[in-house]
């Protein structure tokens, strides 16, 4: 199935995840080479600490894995929500 045939929420989620991966690479490299979160972070990784405190089951995994997983899920969720809004706007625009 071609990318242009996917629903808008799925396209937005995939694009959001790709952008999230690109934004997550610099903080991850900084964490690995510097040894701590001393770098400027502009990715959804910032909000991962909130979810780690709410979801204690993820505390059983290494912190780098948990934070990255939550960051990618947040990127997908944000992209999906944007895709839903774009779909609604296009439906309203074509209905007129």
Secondary structure, DSSP 8 states (H G I E B T S, - for coil): --GGGS-HHHHHHHHHHHHHHHHHHHHHHHHHHHSSS-S---SGGGGHHHHHHH-GGGGGS-HHHHHHHHHHHHHHHHHHHHHHHHHHHHHHHHH-
